[in-house]
Amino acid sequence: MRRAAVSPEHAARLLHQGGVVAYPTEAVWGLGCDPFDPQALVRLLAIKQRPAAKGMIVIAADLAQVHSHLRWETLPDARRAQVLASWPGPNTWLIPCAESVPHALRGEHDTLAVRITDHPIAAALCRAFGGPIVSTSANRAGEPPARRIEDLAPDLLDALDGWVAGETGARAQPSTIRDARDGQIIRPG
């Protein structure tokens, strides 16, 4: 049975309870959970059928929500300025992170993939949650990402605890992913 949409505030409560939710982002629908809840991370990876080694993106409404998890001091001033100038917006950066960031979140990397989102619904969800959330495309690994809620596989949607109504942004491609250490583009957007 298909669940009804929930508000960002209700979705935030679900996230605090270990839930996994879907929500619109700049280009595609995302799946999210509390990035620091190990059981929620394992559940999200199972729903998505994604290996933990790859790591996942986190989004935040503002820099304060992710600042303490990042090792900004390892970046040259010019790189740090480039990252900060690109936010909020559809730019995901791989930034050296604290050792306390869970392996299931960063994968086999010493960086965390971070984006300060400018999508109003995704940002509202982060604000309601009070911190960053996971943002991985709402599809099973290897399948095309969903651009509308109707595009989500019914069994994937049934595995979620809720979804936040709204439209994705006008971008044709998911966010650009760059390495903050050298500016290299990992995934064009």
N, C-alpha and C positions, 0 to 999 in steps of 0.2 A: 504494500500500500504506500502510495506516495505521500510524503509528509508535506505539510504546508510550510510556507516561508516563515522565517522568524526575524525579528528585529536584530540589529547589531547588538543591542543590550542583552537580549535573550541568548543570542549565539555566544556572547562573551561568557555568560553563566555556564553554558554547555562546555565551553573550552576549559573553564575552571574546574569542571567536574570530570575532566579527562576525555571530553568529546572531540569528535572530528566533524568539521562543518565545511560546506562549500560557500563560496562568495565570489562576486565578480571582481576582476582586477582591470588593469589598463588595457589588456588585449584578450585575455581568455579567463575562463572560470578557474579558480584556485581551490585547493583543499588546504585546510589549516587545522592546527592543533596548538596546544601549549608547547613551545619548543623545549621547555625544561621539564616536561613530564615524560619520563622514559616509557611508561606504558602507552601513552597517547602516541608517541613517536613510532613505537613498534606497531601499533594498530594502524596508523596512517600508512606506513610502509607496506603492511600486509594488504590493505585495501587497494593501494595503488600498484602492488606487486613490483615494487622498486627495491633494488638492493641498497642496503644502508651505506655501502662503500662510496656511493656517488655523492652523498650529502644532499642538503636541501637549502632552499632560500628562506630567509626570514624577512618579513616586512615590518615596518614600524610607521607610526604616524609622525614621529619626529626623532631627532638624533638622541635626545635624552633617553628614549626607550631602549637603545642598543649600545650606547656609549661605553658602559662599564664592561661589556663583553668583548670589546675590541682592543687591540694593542696599537693604538694610533701612533705611539712613540716610535714604532718600527718603520713608519713611512716618512720619506722625505717631505719637507714642507710643501713643495710644489705638487706632489701627488695627493697629499691630504687636501690641499686647496681645490684640486681638480675634482676629487670625490665630492666634497661639500658643495661645490658650485653646481653639480649635476642633480642635486636633490632639492626639494622633492621632485620626483619624476621617474620615468621608466628606465632607470639605470641601476643595474645590480652590480655590486662591486665585491670581489673576493678580498677580504681584509683580514690580516693576521688577527687571530683571536686568542682569548684567554684559554688556558688549558682546561678550565672548568666547563667549557662548552661541550656538551655531550657528543660522543663519537657518532651516534645515530643522526645528529644534526649536521655536523661538519664532514662526516664521512672520513675518508683516508687523507684528509687535508689538514694543514695547520691554519687554514683560513675559514672564515664564515662568509657565506654569500648573503649580502645585506642590501636591501632597497628601502629608502624612505619613500613610500608611495604617495602619489598625488591623486589616486583614485578616491573619490569622496566616500564610497561605501567601505572600501578596504581600510581607509584611514579611520573611519568612524568605528569599525570593528576593533582596530588596535587601541583606540582611545578607550572604548568601553571595556576592553580586556585589561587595560592598564599596562600594556607592554607589547613586545613584538610577538608575532605569530608566524607559524610556518606558512609558506606560500609555494606550493607545488601545483603544477597544472592538474586539473580535475579530469584525469583520464588514467587508464591503466598504462603502465610502462609500455612504450612502443606504439600506442594508439594515438591518433590525432587529438590535440587538446580541444575541449568544448568551448565554443564561442557564445553559446546560449544554454540556459539551464536545460532546455529540451534536448540538447545534444549529449547530456550525460547519460551513460549507460544506465538503464533502470536498476540493474543489480548493484552498481556502484552507488547510485543515489540511495538505494535502500539500506546500504551499509553505513550511511552517515547518520549523525544525530540531528542534523538540521541544515538548512541553507538560507542564506540571506538574499532576499529579492533585490533585483537591480539589473542594470545593463553593464556590459563590459565597456571599456573605453574604445575610442575610435582607432587604436593602433592595429595594424595588420599583423604584426609579429610580437611575440613576447619580448620582454625587456632585454636590452643588450647586457651581456655579462662581460665584465673586464676585471683583470687582475690589478688591484690597486698598487701593487709593488712596482709594476713596470708599464701599466696602461694597456697591456696586450688585450685585444678582444678575444674572448673565449667563445662567445656566441653572439653573432650580429643580431640586432633587433630591428 
